[in-house]
Amino acid sequence: MFRTLTILAVSTLALPAFADGHAASGDVAAGEKAFRQCVSCHVVQNEDGDILAGKRAKTGPNLYGIVGNNFGTVDGFRYSDINQLAGTMTDIVVTEEVFAAYVQDPTAYLREATGDKGRSKMTYKVRKQEDAINLYAYLASLSPEPTN
């Protein structure tokens, strides 16, 4: 019986993350580890004020709830003009594919998506596609259902 439960638990951990309805193909645990690169600028803090990840960083927006929603929609954060423009484009929803492309080169992604020549405030670039996908899975595991 114990062996069966152990096998079931291990096999469950190997599946893609489907946190709160967000399909994510990455590894949540690896994403949590990769998020250490993000904590100097970002926090994941829910509506109740509970910090789910990171510290009280305010350089970047709170990443709670970005999965499945539009860019540039965190209340109270001053986004760059190009990111605000992306936020008005209802066809740009933060999916795994969009998130991975964005975090690997934020300015290039926003320029291509919007046709604008602006710059993203996010200057850090996630180097590996695998890390970007794992980060998405981790954020999806902490996110509520999308509002869009």
Secondary structure, DSSP 8 states (H G I E B T S, - for coil): -HHHHHHHHHHHHTS-EEETTEEE-S-HHHHHHHGGGTTTT-EEE-TTS-EEEE-S--SS---TT-TTSBTT--TT----HHHHHHHH-TT-B--HHHHHHHHH-HHHHHHHHH------S-------HHHHHHHHHHHHHH------
